[in-house]
Amino acid sequence: MTPISSTANGSAVGVEKKSATAPKVRFRDPQIEMAHGAGGKASRRLIEGLFMPLLCGDSTEPLADAAHVNVGGGRVAITADSFVVKPLRFPGGSIGELAVNGAVNDLAVSGARAEALVTTFVIESGLATETLQREIEAMANAARIAGVRIVGGDTKVVEHGKADGMYISTTGIGSLIPGIEVNPASVRRGDKVLLSGPIGDHGITILLARGELDIECELSSDTRSVLPFVEALAQSAAGAIRWMRDPTRGGVATSLNELARDCRLGVILHEDAIPIRDAVRGACELLGLDSLHIANEGQFLAVIAPEAADVALEAIHRVPGGAEARIIGEIQEQPSGSVLVTTQYGGTRIIDMLVGDPLPRIC
Amino acid sequence: MKYVDEFRKPELINKTAEEIRRLADPNRHYRLMEVCGGHTHAIYRFGLKDVLPSNIELIHGPGCPVCVLPMGRIDDGLSIAAKGDVIFAAFGDMMRVPGTNGSPLEHKARGMDVRIVYSPSDAIKLAKQNPDKHVMFFAIGFETTAPSTALTLQRARKEHLHNFSVFCNHVTIIPAIRAILDSPDMRLDGFIGPGHVSTVIGCRPYEWIARNEHKPIVVSGFEPLDMLQSIVMLLRQLRAGEAKVENQYKRVVPWEGNPAALRAMADVFQLRPYFEWRGMGFISQSALKLREEYAEWDAESRFEVPGIRVTDPKAAQCGEVLKGVLKPAKCKLFGNECTPEHPVGALMVSSEGSCAAYYNYEHRKTSQLTSISVTA
C-alpha cells in the first residue's frame, strides 16, 4: 500500500497541519482507470494530485508504506492495505494470506513490528462458505506465523457479480523497532541496495493462475512476512539502514524509482546480480515484460550504508528463506532521480516506473 | 535459459563488439536501419548503443505495427465495439494506443467490453464463452502475426462460429521498406532485417534490396549477440563493397520461409489496393484484407465502418520518426506534450515504438549522465 502520509516526522494524515489557503488539486484525469490503481505513475499522480492536497494539506513528505504517529505519548506505526486478486487462491498462497502479510510487510519496512490487525471483508453474495472459511483460516495461519493478532473487523456483502468473490482490506498497527530510522533523505552516494530474494514470482504466478496463458511451470507466489529479515537487519546493522520498501505492485523498478525521486540521487542496478528464477525470466521474455516491473509479495529492498552492507547481507542469509538475498546495486549522484540498469558487457538502460499495469507485447 | 543466455554472454558480446570496432572504418559514418520494432526495443533494452562505436548510427525503421496504424483505424474499430454486445479483443500492445476519444483501455474504463488476448485463438475461446455477444478481434501486425489470424479465421469458418469477426489491420513489410528507400531524404548504408517477419516470408523477398538498391541486408535475431553479429556481417559486406541478403537468424528463419503459414495467409487474405500508414501516407498493396469467402467474419463487411480519417496533430512528427529521418528526441513534442503517460502518437506507447523505447530507456541517461562508473 501507499498510505498518504509518511514515517519521517510523525504528523498524522492532515491532522496536525492546517493550510491557510484552499488546497490545490492537480489531478486532471477526467476519470479513474485501472492504471490509477496499478501502483505506477498514474497511481502516484492520483495520490499526489488528489488525495494528498485534500487530506494532507501542504505536506511535502515523501510517500511511504506506513505512517508513524503519536498516540497517547507513544509512537506507533499504522498502515492500511486492500486486496483485490483474481483468482482468490493461487500456487503458494491466497487472498487471505496476502491480506495479513501485506499489512505486516508495510509496517515492517517502515521499521515497525505488526502488533494488531483489523480486517474488512467485502463479500459477493453467493460465495461458498467453504471458500470464505478457507480464507479466514489462511489469515489466521499467516497471522500466527507473523506473530500478529487479528483483533477485529467488519463484513459487508454486495450483490452477486460484484467484488470477484471477495475483497479484503486490512489495517495494521505496529510498534517501532528500536534503532531503525528509515528516510529517503538519509540515503547517500555509495550506499548499497540489498534485495531479499528472487523477483517476480508473485506477479507471474498470478498471471499464469488466471489460466489465460497456456504456459505451465513450477512457480509459486512468494507471499510471506518479511519481518524476520527486518529484525535480522535491526540486530546486525540497525543504524546503517537508510531506507526499506517491499516492492509489490510495479515491482522493484517502481520502488527504486520512488526512492531515486525522493532522495534525488541515482540508483544503479547490476542486472546480473538481480536474483530471478528461470521460470519468471522465461515468462517475461515470452510476454515482453520486464521482470523489474513484476509484483512481489514477500521480498524487500533496503538501502544500507556501505560499511555495513556485507554484515547486513550475511544477517539476511542466516534467516530461513533469505539465502538468495543479494546486493544488487548502489546509489550514485547520477542519473539523479532515475534508476539505471547496467549489464556485464557495458550496456546500460534507464528503467522507469510504468504508467499502469504491465501489458504483454505480442505483435 | 536455453536460446537466451548463450546470446547474452558478456565475453562473446565484448568479442563481437571488438570485431565491429575493427571492421568499422573510422573515417566513415554508417547508417544502418533496423526495420523491426522488436530490434528497436532490444537496442534500448540491452543498451547496445553503449557498446557500438559512435560512427555506427542505428536508424529506427517502420516495423512497429502499432505505431504505423493511423488513428482513424483505431476509431473505426472502437466505433464498432461501441455498438453494444460487442467484445473488443486485442493484443496488449494495442491497449494504450490513443484513438481520438481515448485508448481501448480508456474506453474500457467507460464501460466498453475490452479484453486483452494473447493470441487470436483466445478470441475464439472468448466467442465460445460468450455466445450471446459478438467478439471482434482487432488484428494488428506484419506477416509475423498474420498467419495466426489466418488460421483462426479458417477455424471460425470450419466451426461455423458466427459471433466472431476480425477487424483486419495486418500490414506487409516489403512495401514499407520500399517506401523508405524511395524517400529522398533517406540515406542508408544497410538494413538489419526483421527476424520474426522472416520466419514467415523467408529471405527471398529482400533480394531486390541487394540487387536493385545495392544495400546489404542481414536478417537478424533479437538477442544482443544476434544484433551485434548482424552488424559485423553488414560491415563485412560494406567493406568488401558487396550488397547481398544474409541470414544471421538461421536457427529460426528458413531461407524459404514457412510455406504452411504462407498458404494459410494466401487462403484467407488478399492485398488491399492501398492502405494508410501513419506518417507515411497511403502505400499501395501494403496491407491485407479478408477474401470474399471470409466476408462473414470480416468486421469491415459485417458492420458499418465510419472510415474515420484523423490527421496527426500538426506539431507531431511521428512520420519523420517512423521513416527514420528524425530522432525521437528531436520531435518538438517529445517529453513535453508527448510522454508515455500522455502519448500523442503510438510511437510513445508501444514498447517497440522508438519514442517510448527512447523515452523509457535512454533519454534521461543522455541528458543527465555525466559520470557513471560501472562497477558490475
Contacts between the chains, C-beta under 8 A, distances in Angstrom:
chain1	res1	chain2	res2	distance
A	31	B	106	7.6
A	31	B	109	5.7
A	31	B	110	6.9
A	32	B	109	7.2
A	33	B	105	6.4
A	33	B	106	6.3
A	33	B	108	7.9
A	33	B	109	4.1
A	34	B	105	6.9
A	34	B	108	7.6
A	34	B	109	6.8
A	35	B	105	7.1
A	41	B	340	7.9
A	41	B	341	5.6
A	42	B	341	7.0
A	45	B	341	7.7
A	212	B	117	7.9
A	212	B	118	6.5
A	212	B	122	6.9
A	213	B	118	5.8
A	266	B	372	7.8
A	268	B	372	7.0
A	268	B	374	7.7
A	270	B	375	7.9
A	270	B	376	4.5
A	271	B	376	8.0
A	272	B	376	6.7
A	273	B	376	7.5
A	278	B	1	5.3
A	281	B	1	5.7
A	281	B	4	7.7
A	282	B	1	5.9
A	285	B	1	7.4
A	285	B	4	6.3
A	287	B	118	7.8
A	288	B	41	7.8
A	288	B	351	6.5
A	290	B	45	7.9
A	330	B	375	7.7
A	332	B	372	6.8
A	332	B	373	7.6
A	333	B	371	7.2
A	334	B	368	5.7
A	334	B	369	5.7
A	334	B	370	5.9
A	334	B	371	6.0
A	334	B	372	6.0
A	335	B	364	5.4
A	335	B	365	6.1
A	335	B	368	4.3
A	335	B	369	5.2
A	335	B	372	7.5
A	336	B	368	6.0
A	337	B	364	7.8
A	338	B	364	4.8
A	338	B	365	7.7
A	338	B	368	7.1
A	340	B	365	6.6
A	340	B	369	7.5
A	340	B	372	6.8
A	341	B	47	7.9
A	342	B	47	7.8
A	342	B	372	8.0
A	342	B	374	4.8
A	342	B	376	5.5
A	343	B	8	7.9
A	343	B	10	7.5
A	343	B	46	6.6
A	343	B	47	6.2
A	343	B	376	7.4
A	344	B	10	3.9
A	344	B	376	5.4
A	345	B	10	4.3
A	345	B	13	4.1
A	345	B	14	5.6
A	345	B	17	7.4
A	345	B	51	6.1
A	345	B	224	7.2
A	346	B	14	7.7
A	346	B	47	7.7
A	346	B	50	5.7
A	346	B	51	5.6
A	346	B	374	6.4
A	347	B	46	5.0
A	347	B	47	2.8
A	347	B	48	6.0
A	347	B	50	4.9
A	347	B	51	5.8
A	347	B	224	7.1
A	348	B	47	4.4
A	348	B	50	5.5
A	348	B	365	6.4
A	348	B	372	7.2
A	348	B	374	7.2
A	349	B	44	6.0
A	349	B	45	6.2
A	349	B	46	7.4
A	349	B	47	4.8
A	349	B	361	4.1
A	349	B	362	7.2
A	349	B	365	7.4
A	350	B	360	6.7
A	350	B	361	5.3
A	350	B	362	6.5
A	350	B	363	7.6
A	350	B	364	5.2
A	350	B	365	5.1
A	351	B	360	7.6
A	351	B	361	7.5
A	352	B	340	7.8
A	352	B	359	8.0
A	352	B	360	5.2
A	355	B	96	7.3
A	355	B	340	5.5
A	355	B	341	5.1
A	356	B	96	7.6
A	356	B	105	7.5
A	359	B	92	3.7
A	359	B	93	7.1
A	359	B	95	5.5
A	359	B	96	6.9
A	359	B	116	7.2
A	360	B	91	7.3
A	360	B	92	4.0
A	360	B	93	7.8
A	360	B	116	7.2
A	360	B	118	6.4
A	361	B	41	7.7
A	361	B	92	6.7
A	361	B	93	5.7
A	361	B	350	7.7
A	361	B	351	5.4
A	361	B	352	6.8
A	362	B	91	4.1
A	362	B	92	6.5
A	362	B	93	5.9
A	362	B	118	6.3
A	362	B	119	7.4
A	362	B	141	8.0
A	362	B	145	7.1
A	363	B	65	5.1
A	363	B	66	6.9
A	363	B	91	5.3
A	363	B	93	5.2
A	363	B	140	5.3
A	363	B	141	3.8
A	363	B	142	7.9
A	363	B	144	6.8
A	363	B	145	4.9
